[in-house]
Each structure stands twice: as structure tokens, then as C-alpha cells.
Amino acid sequence: MNASSEATQGSHRENGATPFALSARNVTKKFPGVVANKQVNFDVARGEVHTLLGENGAGKSTLASILSGLYRPDEGTVLRNGIEIRLTSPRSGLSHGIAMVHQHFRLVDRFTVAENVVLGSKGLTFVLQPKDIEAKVAEVCEKFGLPLDPRAVVGELSAGQRQRVEIIKALYHGAEVLLLDEPTALLAPPEVVKLFETVRAMTSAGKSVVFVSHKLGEVVDISDRITVMRDGKVTGSVKRGGANASRLAELMVGREITLAPRRGKSDSGEVLLSVSQVHLSHDQIKILSDVNIKVRGGEILGIAGVSGNGQRDLAEVISGLRQPNKGAVTVCGVPTSGLGARATRKAGLAYVPEDRLGTGLAPSLSMVDNLLLTRERGFLVDRKSALTEAEGFIEKLEIKTPGPLTSIRKLSGGNAQKVLLARELFSGDMSRVLVVCSPTRGLDVGAVEAVHTLLDEARKNGKAILLISEDLDEVMTLADRVIVLYRGKIVLEARGVSEDFEAVGRAMAGLSA
């Protein structure tokens, strides 16, 4: 179906001299047991950055998917330049000049930038003309300030460069409205700055950008307008400069949220976790090189870094899941290198892995059984006390579940994360060291506040906490000290204060040592 046949010409034309570039009117979308969007109204003007802000599950990504043609609304209409259109697929959306750049890139690693850009194009001949294609792609790159070699192999690019490929692909195919879904999730701070420069270049050229995000600080910086969603409905809309992060957080959650940085108020105690001269390699590839870390009781040490720079490997070495090629790990005075995960836990370490379902939890088991997994037990298992404990966690952490006996696989990712955090953070006095990886990934701003409060309480109770996160805002908010890991090496150590933010961000991107 082509663009002209899909558009209902002359109908539902919006009032006013200048119709919006893209609009949703009274859109409702239902999935089994869930109303994702309910009577939503939204629009973006030509040359505007309009942000959809909301918690995970608020319905913003669903609305973006409807606007791009990935989903069809059950009720309501989508309008392009004031005229109703019926979108049947993303290709249908692109025929109307609408494209969506997804959070997880949809590229072929072994293809070049130019080959990925033209992939799926209509009118391609059996024999491609690489030089012609590369020249056209280079022209788009130059026009919008997107520095990229059209001949570069995508598999060798950074996350920020891959994102540029997705944006170039949309622009190459004639997109006038771009929907960017959580576009900064995988980017280091310098890459975020470059993305914002690209967004401004696009709007200056008359393009419209719908920015889908839950990161309050970034939203305030980039947006001309912000529309907040909660539980599938629009709760408010403000213009640039009309609201600060605290007010937006309140619109997202429905109550006041504390966003202030948290710091340890007492002097740190004895060293409870020590990592000394740790090296790790695999197939002659260096993963960790001479890593030295000390974490004291009553302290949070943050490890910042872009994904893939050795953070996950370091956590697995410390927790006993992997044995280093060289070096030592000591937990509460007990050398644990090479002893395995169970011995490390016995020494006093609790571990929240990055992979919540593959490593942290047993998806087919209930919340109660998952709480019992890591505990020392005899022939008889005390499920009654575990059930009471689980019910307490459900209330305290606002875990959305039919009940404590529901299997983990039936919970959302964010609620599964809360179960894992509950088990490890409240594992009793035996655990004096906490290694926590991406603790708030998949959680909404209200749950993030609750998790940060729990970690702060654990610090006040004298526990030593190693916080590993790709979210630099989270690290700088919680950590007393921050270490940057780049290509398996510690390249910077800084205090966990906002004035060091730029230096830490540059180190994450490998721009300073």
C-alpha cells in the first residue's frame, strides 16, 4: 500500500495555519491484561524536539511504536501534517517520512556503514555500485554533522557510532520525523553530547524529533517540549524551561522524589574488600590488567565505564565465578581467589549480577524459592518464614506481582530486579560486602529512589559496597569514590561529586588517562 492510498485525504485536517508534523489523537492500545495507552494526545511540530518522558511501563515506547507504524492503535488516529494516515508497518511509516531508531540497534555487523544504510532499499539493482552509494551516504553524514566513514565495518564501531548509522539510515531514506527510543542508554557522556549536537542539526534543517527517555537531566537539556506519561496516560506537558528535574519526576511518579546526591556521613571503616594486581585474559586477549581496588566498610566505591570494558568480568572475578590469571581477592580478610562462588559468599560477600535472569535468579521458581536459593539450609527448609519475608519485600519495594508464589518469569524485568535486590541486600549480618551491578536497570524513577535509599542504608550500616553501573548519573549520585574502567584498566579515580562529572565521562570514552 503506497502513501497516497494510505492517507485519508482531506479528512481530520487539524485546525490552525500550520499543522503539526506528526500527531496522535485519542490513541488507545491494549495488550492482554494491560492498557498500554489510554486516550493519548500528542504532537510534534516541524523543527521541534518533543520528549516523551515516563517510567518503564508508562506507555511511551508503545506510543512511539504506533507513531512509526510498528503497532496499530485499537482506537484513535495518527495524523501527518494535519491529515489522518493509517500506518500498517515501519515501511509504511517511512513512506510518510517517519522513522524510529530503536534502543537496540538493528544492524548487520559484518556489513559496512554504507551497506547497512541502503539495506532494504527499494530499487536496488542486483549489482551494487559501492562508490555511488558511499558518496550518497557521505553526503548525508556531512550535511548533518555525523562524522563516519561509509566504508567502515559496523562490527568495529562504538555504540555511539552505531547509533549514528541508524540515524543516517533514517535520513538517507527521507525521514522528516525521527523517533529516538532511549537513545542515550548505551552511550558514554561525550557520545551523548555528540548525539545532542546531531539532534539540533536535524531540527535546524526542519526535521522533527520525538525523544523517548526516562533520564530527567538529559530531557531538560535537549527538549523544546516535554510530555510526561504515567500508567498509559498523559499527566502533563511543559515547554522548555518550564520545569526542573524534581517537578518532572513528580509528574512521572505521582509523588515527590528525592534526587539529591547521597554520601557517606561517617569515616570509612576497615578494608572489607581488596582486589590486588588482578589480571584476566581469554584466548590471549587481555580483559583485565593490573586492577587494584580497596573498599572499606561504610563506603560505596563506584565503577564507571561503557559496557564491554571489563566491568562484568571484574564482578565475576570478585564474586568467585571466574578465577583470575594473576592477582588476589580478599573478602573480609579471607583470601577467596579460586575458591568459587559458594566459598566467597561464605566469606561475607553478596552479589547482584548484571544478568538478572541468566545468573541472578531462577525464572521458573517463585519469589519465595529464589530467596531461599543462596541460604545455608539443612534437610528441612523453612518456607514459612521465607513466605513472610517475601510478603514484606513486596510491600517495602512495591513489587508488582500476583503473590510471593508466582514464578519469576511472569514478572516484568524491573520487578524481577527488585526480587534479586531484596535477596542480596537483606541477606543478614553474614554479608558485609555487596557487589552490585546495574541495580536500577529497568526500574522506574520511584523504584530507583527506593533502591538508592536501600544502598545508602547498607552503607550507613557499615557494609562495603562496590557499585558497577553504566549509568554515570547513578554512580556520581551514590559513590563516595569513583573509578573508571577502560579496556580493562583503571584510568581514573575521582571523588563522587558533580564537578568531576566531565572528567569521568571523558575517561569512560577513552579520551583521557
C-alpha positions as CSV (number, residue, x, y, z in Angstrom):
1,M,0.0,0.0,0.0
2,N,1.5,3.3,-1.0
3,A,1.5,6.6,0.8
4,S,-1.3,8.2,-1.2
5,S,-3.7,5.2,-0.7
6,E,-2.9,5.0,3.0
7,A,-3.7,8.7,3.7
8,T,-7.3,9.6,4.1
9,Q,-7.0,12.8,2.0
10,G,-8.9,15.8,3.2
11,S,-10.1,14.2,6.5
12,H,-9.3,15.0,10.1
13,R,-7.2,18.1,9.0
14,E,-6.1,19.9,12.1
15,N,-7.2,23.5,12.8
16,G,-4.7,26.3,12.5
17,A,-2.5,27.7,9.8
18,T,0.5,25.3,10.5
19,P,-0.5,21.7,11.2
20,F,1.8,19.6,13.4
21,A,4.4,17.4,11.6
22,L,3.0,14.3,13.5
23,S,0.1,13.9,15.9
24,A,-1.7,11.3,17.9
25,R,-5.4,11.9,18.7
26,N,-7.2,9.9,21.4
27,V,-5.0,6.9,20.9
28,T,-5.7,3.7,22.8
29,K,-3.7,0.5,22.7
30,K,-4.4,-2.7,24.7
31,F,-2.4,-5.8,25.2
32,P,-3.7,-8.9,27.1
33,G,-4.4,-7.7,30.6
34,V,-2.8,-4.3,30.1
35,V,-3.9,-0.9,28.7
36,A,-0.7,0.5,27.4
37,N,-2.1,3.7,26.0
38,K,-5.4,5.3,27.0
39,Q,-6.9,8.2,25.1
40,V,-3.4,9.7,24.5
41,N,-3.0,13.0,22.6
42,F,0.5,14.0,21.4
43,D,2.1,16.1,18.7
44,V,5.4,17.3,17.4
45,A,6.0,20.4,15.4
46,R,8.3,20.9,12.5
47,G,11.9,21.7,13.7
48,E,11.0,20.7,17.3
49,V,12.4,18.2,19.9
50,H,9.4,16.9,21.8
51,T,10.2,14.4,24.5
52,L,8.0,11.6,25.8
53,L,9.1,11.1,29.4
54,G,7.9,8.4,31.7
55,E,8.7,5.4,33.9
56,N,9.2,2.0,32.4
57,G,5.8,0.7,31.5
58,A,4.3,4.2,31.3
59,G,3.4,3.6,27.6
60,K,5.8,6.0,25.9
61,S,7.5,3.3,23.8
62,T,4.1,1.9,22.8
63,L,3.0,5.3,21.6
64,A,6.3,5.8,19.7
65,S,5.7,2.4,18.0
66,I,2.2,3.4,17.0
67,L,3.5,6.7,15.6
68,S,6.1,4.8,13.5
69,G,3.8,2.1,12.2
70,L,5.2,-0.8,14.3
71,Y,1.8,-1.1,16.2
72,R,-1.7,-0.2,15.1
73,P,-3.9,1.7,17.6
74,D,-7.1,0.0,18.8
75,E,-8.7,3.4,18.9
76,G,-7.8,6.9,17.8
77,T,-5.9,8.4,14.8
78,V,-2.4,9.3,13.7
79,L,-2.0,12.5,11.6
80,R,0.8,13.6,9.4
81,N,0.8,17.4,8.6
82,G,-2.8,17.5,9.8
83,I,-4.0,14.7,7.6
84,E,-5.0,11.3,9.0
85,I,-2.8,8.4,7.9
86,R,-3.2,4.7,8.5
87,L,0.2,3.1,9.2
88,T,0.5,-0.7,8.6
89,S,4.2,-1.2,9.2
90,P,7.5,0.6,9.7
91,R,8.0,0.7,6.0
92,S,4.6,2.3,5.7
93,G,5.7,4.9,8.3
94,L,8.9,5.6,6.3
95,S,6.8,6.2,3.2
96,H,5.2,9.1,5.2
97,G,8.7,10.3,6.3
98,I,8.5,8.8,9.8
99,A,11.3,6.6,11.1
100,M,12.1,5.1,14.5
101,V,15.6,4.5,15.9
102,H,15.4,1.7,18.4
103,Q,17.3,1.4,21.7
104,H,18.9,-1.9,20.5
105,F,20.4,-1.3,17.1
106,R,19.2,-3.3,14.1
107,L,22.4,-3.5,12.0
108,V,24.5,-6.2,10.3
109,D,27.9,-6.2,12.0
110,R,29.8,-7.6,9.0
111,F,28.4,-5.1,6.6
112,T,29.9,-1.6,6.1
113,V,28.2,1.6,7.1
114,A,27.0,2.2,3.5
115,E,25.7,-1.3,3.1
116,N,23.7,-1.1,6.3
117,V,22.3,2.2,5.2
118,V,21.0,1.0,1.9
119,L,19.9,-2.4,3.2
120,G,16.2,-2.9,2.3
121,S,16.1,0.0,-0.1
122,K,13.7,-0.3,-3.0
123,G,15.1,0.0,-6.5
124,L,18.5,-1.6,-5.8
125,T,20.0,-3.4,-8.7
126,F,21.4,-6.9,-8.5
127,V,24.9,-5.4,-8.8
128,L,25.6,-2.6,-6.3
129,Q,27.7,0.4,-7.2
130,P,29.7,0.8,-3.9
131,K,31.3,4.1,-4.8
132,D,28.0,5.8,-5.7
133,I,26.3,4.5,-2.5
134,E,29.3,5.6,-0.3
135,A,29.2,9.1,-1.9
136,K,25.5,9.5,-1.1
137,V,26.0,8.3,2.4
138,A,28.9,10.6,2.9
139,E,26.8,13.5,1.7
140,V,24.2,12.8,4.4
141,C,26.9,12.5,7.0
142,E,28.4,15.9,6.1
143,K,25.0,17.6,5.9
144,F,24.0,16.7,9.5
145,G,27.4,16.7,11.1
146,L,27.7,12.9,11.5
147,P,31.4,12.0,11.2
148,L,31.5,8.5,9.9
149,D,33.4,6.5,7.2
150,P,30.9,4.9,4.8
151,R,33.4,2.1,4.3
152,A,33.9,1.3,8.0
153,V,32.7,-2.2,9.1
154,V,29.8,-1.7,11.6
155,G,31.1,-4.5,13.9
156,E,34.2,-2.4,14.6
157,L,32.3,0.7,15.6
158,S,31.5,2.1,19.1
159,A,27.9,2.3,20.4
160,G,27.7,5.9,19.6
161,Q,29.0,5.4,16.0
162,R,26.5,2.6,15.5
163,Q,23.7,4.9,16.6
164,R,24.8,7.4,14.0
165,V,24.5,4.6,11.4
166,E,20.9,4.1,12.4
167,I,20.2,7.9,12.2
168,I,22.0,8.2,8.9
169,K,19.9,5.3,7.6
170,A,16.7,7.0,8.5
171,L,17.8,10.3,7.0
172,Y,19.1,8.6,3.8
173,H,15.6,7.1,3.3
174,G,14.0,10.5,3.6
175,A,12.8,10.6,7.2
176,E,11.4,14.0,8.3
177,V,10.2,12.8,11.7
178,L,12.6,10.7,13.8
179,L,11.6,8.9,16.9
180,L,14.6,8.1,19.1
181,D,13.8,5.4,21.7
182,E,16.0,5.7,24.8
183,P,18.8,7.0,22.5
184,T,21.4,7.6,25.3
185,A,21.1,4.2,27.1
186,L,24.3,2.8,25.7
187,L,26.3,6.0,25.3
188,A,29.2,7.5,27.3
189,P,28.7,11.2,28.2
190,P,30.9,12.6,25.3
191,E,28.8,10.5,22.9
192,V,25.6,11.9,24.4
193,V,27.0,15.4,23.7
194,K,27.6,14.5,20.1
195,L,24.1,13.0,19.8
196,F,22.6,16.2,21.1
197,E,24.6,18.2,18.5
198,T,23.2,15.9,15.8
199,V,19.6,16.3,17.1
200,R,20.0,20.1,17.0
201,A,21.5,19.9,13.5
202,M,18.4,17.9,12.4
203,T,15.9,20.3,13.9
204,S,17.7,23.2,12.4
205,A,17.2,21.6,9.0
206,G,13.5,21.4,9.7
207,K,13.3,17.8,10.9
208,S,11.1,16.8,13.9
209,V,12.5,14.7,16.7
210,V,10.5,12.7,19.2
211,F,12.9,11.9,22.1
212,V,11.7,8.9,24.2
213,S,13.5,8.8,27.6
214,H,13.3,8.4,31.3
215,K,16.6,10.3,32.1
216,L,15.5,13.6,33.6
217,G,18.7,15.6,33.3
218,E,19.1,14.9,29.6
219,V,15.5,15.6,28.9
220,V,15.7,19.1,30.4
221,D,18.8,19.8,28.3
222,I,17.6,18.7,24.9
223,S,13.8,19.3,24.8
224,D,11.7,22.1,23.4
225,R,8.7,20.5,24.9
226,I,8.2,17.6,27.4
227,T,5.1,15.4,27.7
228,V,5.0,13.1,30.7
229,M,3.2,9.8,30.8
230,R,2.1,7.6,33.7
231,D,0.1,4.3,33.5
232,G,-0.6,4.8,29.8
233,K,-2.0,8.4,30.2
234,V,-0.5,11.8,29.7
235,T,-0.1,13.5,33.1
236,G,1.3,16.8,32.0
237,S,3.1,18.8,29.3
238,V,5.6,21.6,29.7
239,K,7.7,23.9,27.5
240,R,11.5,24.3,27.6
241,G,12.5,25.9,30.9
242,G,9.0,25.3,32.4
243,A,10.0,22.5,34.8
244,N,13.1,21.2,36.6
245,A,14.0,17.5,37.1
246,S,12.2,17.3,40.5
247,R,8.9,18.6,39.1
248,L,9.2,16.2,36.1
249,A,9.9,13.3,38.5
250,E,6.8,14.1,40.5
251,L,4.7,14.1,37.3
252,M,6.2,10.7,36.3
253,V,5.5,9.0,39.7
254,G,2.7,11.0,41.3
255,R,4.7,12.0,44.4
256,E,7.7,14.0,45.4
257,I,11.0,12.3,44.6
258,T,14.4,12.9,46.3
259,L,17.1,13.2,43.6
260,A,19.9,14.7,45.7
261,P,23.3,13.0,45.8
262,R,23.9,10.7,48.8
263,R,27.2,10.5,50.5
264,G,28.6,8.6,53.5
265,K,28.5,10.8,56.6
266,S,30.9,8.9,58.8
267,D,34.6,8.0,58.3
268,S,35.0,4.7,56.5
269,G,36.0,1.7,58.5
270,E,38.3,-1.2,57.8
271,V,39.0,-2.6,54.4
272,L,36.5,-5.3,53.7
273,L,37.1,-5.9,50.0
274,S,40.5,-6.0,48.5
275,V,41.4,-6.6,44.8
276,S,45.2,-6.8,44.3
277,Q,47.0,-6.8,40.9
278,V,44.3,-8.8,39.2
279,H,44.9,-9.8,35.6
280,L,42.4,-11.7,33.4
281,S,42.7,-12.9,29.8
282,H,40.8,-15.2,27.5
283,D,42.2,-16.7,24.2
284,Q,45.3,-14.4,24.6
285,I,43.1,-11.3,24.8
286,K,43.6,-9.1,27.8
287,I,40.3,-8.5,29.7
288,L,41.6,-7.0,33.0
289,S,45.1,-5.6,33.5
290,D,46.6,-4.9,37.0
291,V,43.3,-3.9,38.7
292,N,43.8,-2.8,42.3
293,I,40.7,-1.9,44.4
294,K,40.0,-1.4,48.1
295,V,36.6,-0.8,49.6
296,R,36.1,0.0,53.3
297,G,33.1,-0.6,55.5
298,G,30.6,2.3,55.3
299,E,31.8,3.2,51.8
300,I,30.4,3.0,48.3
301,L,33.0,2.7,45.6
302,G,31.6,3.2,42.1
303,I,33.0,1.6,38.9
304,A,32.1,3.6,35.9
305,G,32.6,2.5,32.3
306,V,30.9,1.9,28.9
307,S,29.7,-1.7,28.5
308,G,32.3,-4.1,27.4
309,N,35.3,-2.6,29.2
310,G,35.7,-5.4,31.8
311,Q,33.2,-4.4,34.5
312,R,31.2,-7.6,34.2
313,D,34.4,-9.7,34.2
314,L,35.7,-7.9,37.3
315,A,32.4,-8.6,39.2
316,E,32.6,-12.3,38.2
317,V,36.2,-12.5,39.5
318,I,35.4,-10.8,42.8
319,S,32.3,-13.0,43.3
320,G,34.2,-16.2,42.6
321,L,32.5,-17.1,39.3
322,R,35.8,-16.7,37.5
323,Q,39.4,-17.3,38.5
324,P,42.0,-14.5,37.6
325,N,45.1,-15.4,35.7
326,K,47.0,-13.4,38.3
327,G,46.3,-11.5,41.5
328,A,44.3,-11.9,44.6
329,V,40.8,-11.1,46.0
330,T,40.2,-10.8,49.7
331,V,36.7,-10.6,51.3
332,C,36.5,-9.7,55.0
333,G,40.1,-10.8,55.5
334,V,39.6,-14.2,53.8
335,P,41.6,-14.9,50.5
336,T,38.9,-16.1,48.1
337,S,40.6,-16.3,44.7
338,G,40.0,-19.6,43.1
339,L,37.7,-20.9,45.9
340,G,34.4,-20.5,43.9
341,A,31.2,-18.5,44.4
342,R,29.9,-20.5,47.4
343,A,33.1,-20.0,49.5
344,T,33.2,-16.3,48.5
345,R,29.6,-15.9,49.7
346,K,30.5,-17.7,53.0
347,A,33.4,-15.3,53.5
348,G,30.8,-12.4,53.6
349,L,30.0,-11.3,50.0
350,A,26.6,-10.8,48.4
351,Y,26.3,-10.4,44.7
352,V,23.8,-8.7,42.4
353,P,24.8,-9.7,38.8
354,E,24.2,-7.7,35.7
355,D,22.3,-10.7,34.1
356,R,19.4,-10.9,36.5
357,L,17.6,-13.9,34.9
358,G,20.5,-15.9,33.5
359,T,22.7,-15.7,36.6
360,G,20.9,-14.0,39.5
361,L,17.5,-15.7,39.6
362,A,15.9,-19.0,38.6
363,P,13.0,-17.8,36.4
364,S,10.9,-20.9,36.8
365,L,10.9,-20.7,40.6
366,S,8.8,-18.5,42.8
367,M,10.0,-15.4,44.7
368,V,10.0,-17.5,47.9
369,D,12.2,-20.2,46.4
370,N,14.5,-17.6,44.9
371,L,15.0,-16.1,48.3
372,L,16.0,-19.5,49.7
373,L,18.5,-20.3,46.9
374,T,21.5,-18.7,48.4
375,R,20.9,-19.6,52.1
376,E,22.6,-22.3,54.1
377,R,19.9,-24.9,55.0
378,G,19.7,-28.3,56.4
379,F,17.4,-31.2,55.4
380,L,14.3,-29.2,56.3
381,V,13.6,-25.9,54.5
382,D,11.8,-23.1,56.4
383,R,9.4,-21.9,53.7
384,K,7.0,-20.3,56.2
385,S,9.5,-17.7,57.3
386,A,10.6,-17.1,53.7
387,L,7.0,-16.6,52.7
388,T,6.5,-13.9,55.4
389,E,9.8,-12.3,54.3
390,A,8.7,-12.2,50.7
391,E,5.4,-10.6,51.6
392,G,7.4,-7.9,53.5
393,F,9.6,-7.3,50.5
394,I,6.6,-7.0,48.1
395,E,5.2,-4.2,50.3
396,K,8.5,-2.4,51.0
397,L,9.8,-2.4,47.4
398,E,6.4,-2.1,45.8
399,I,7.0,-5.3,43.8
400,K,4.1,-5.8,41.3
401,T,3.2,-9.5,41.4
402,P,0.1,-11.6,42.0
403,G,1.8,-13.0,45.0
404,P,5.1,-14.4,46.5
405,L,4.4,-17.9,45.0
406,T,4.3,-16.5,41.4
407,S,7.2,-17.7,39.2
408,I,9.8,-15.0,38.4
409,R,9.4,-15.5,34.7
410,K,5.9,-14.0,35.0
411,L,7.2,-10.7,36.4
412,S,8.4,-7.7,34.4
413,G,12.2,-7.1,34.2
414,G,12.1,-4.3,36.8
415,N,10.1,-6.3,39.3
416,A,12.4,-9.3,38.9
417,Q,15.3,-7.0,39.6
418,K,13.6,-5.9,42.9
419,V,13.4,-9.6,44.0
420,L,17.1,-10.1,43.3
421,L,18.0,-6.9,45.2
422,A,15.8,-7.9,48.1
423,R,17.6,-11.3,48.4
424,E,21.1,-9.9,48.3
425,L,20.6,-6.6,50.2
426,F,18.8,-8.3,53.1
427,S,20.9,-11.5,53.3
428,G,21.6,-10.9,57.0
429,D,24.7,-9.9,59.0
430,M,26.8,-12.6,57.3
431,S,27.2,-10.4,54.2
432,R,29.4,-7.4,54.9
433,V,30.4,-6.8,51.3
434,L,28.0,-6.1,48.4
435,V,28.9,-6.2,44.8
436,V,26.0,-4.6,42.9
437,C,25.9,-4.4,39.1
438,S,23.4,-2.1,37.3
439,P,21.0,-2.2,40.3
440,T,18.4,0.1,38.8
441,R,18.4,-1.1,35.2
442,G,14.8,-1.4,34.1
443,L,13.4,0.4,37.1
444,D,11.3,3.5,37.1
445,V,12.3,6.7,38.9
446,G,10.3,5.8,42.0
447,A,11.9,2.4,42.3
448,V,15.3,3.9,41.6
449,E,14.8,6.2,44.6
450,A,13.9,3.2,46.8
451,V,16.9,1.2,45.6
452,H,19.3,4.1,46.2
453,T,17.8,4.5,49.7
454,L,18.5,0.8,50.4
455,L,22.1,1.1,49.3
456,D,22.6,4.2,51.3
457,E,21.1,2.4,54.4
458,A,23.5,-0.5,53.8
459,R,26.4,1.9,53.7
460,K,25.3,3.5,57.0
461,N,25.1,0.0,58.5
462,G,28.9,-0.4,57.8
463,K,28.8,-2.5,54.7
464,A,31.3,-2.1,51.9
465,I,29.6,-1.7,48.6
466,L,31.1,-2.0,45.1
467,L,28.6,-0.3,42.7
468,I,29.2,-1.2,39.0
469,S,27.0,0.8,36.6
470,E,27.0,2.1,33.1
471,D,24.7,4.9,34.3
472,L,27.2,7.7,35.2
473,D,24.4,9.7,36.9
474,E,23.8,6.8,39.3
475,V,27.4,6.3,40.1
476,M,28.0,10.0,40.8
477,T,24.9,10.2,42.9
478,L,25.8,7.3,45.2
479,A,29.5,6.8,45.2
480,D,32.0,8.3,47.7
481,R,34.8,7.5,45.3
482,V,34.6,6.7,41.5
483,I,37.0,4.5,39.5
484,V,36.8,4.5,35.7
485,L,37.5,1.2,33.9
486,Y,38.5,1.5,30.2
487,R,39.7,-1.6,28.2
488,G,40.2,-3.5,31.4
489,K,42.4,-0.9,33.1
490,I,41.7,1.7,35.8
491,V,42.3,5.0,34.0
492,L,40.9,7.5,36.5
493,E,40.0,7.8,40.2
494,A,37.8,10.7,41.4
495,R,35.6,11.7,44.2
496,G,31.9,11.1,43.7
497,V,30.9,14.7,43.2
498,S,29.3,16.5,40.3
499,E,32.3,18.8,39.5
500,D,34.2,15.7,38.3
501,F,31.5,14.6,36.0
502,E,33.1,15.8,32.8
503,A,36.4,14.3,33.6
504,V,34.8,10.9,34.4
505,G,32.8,11.0,31.3
506,R,35.8,11.7,29.1
507,A,37.7,8.8,30.8
508,M,34.8,6.5,30.1
509,A,35.1,7.3,26.4
510,G,38.9,6.8,26.5
511,L,39.6,10.5,25.8
512,S,41.8,11.0,28.8
513,A,44.0,8.9,31.1
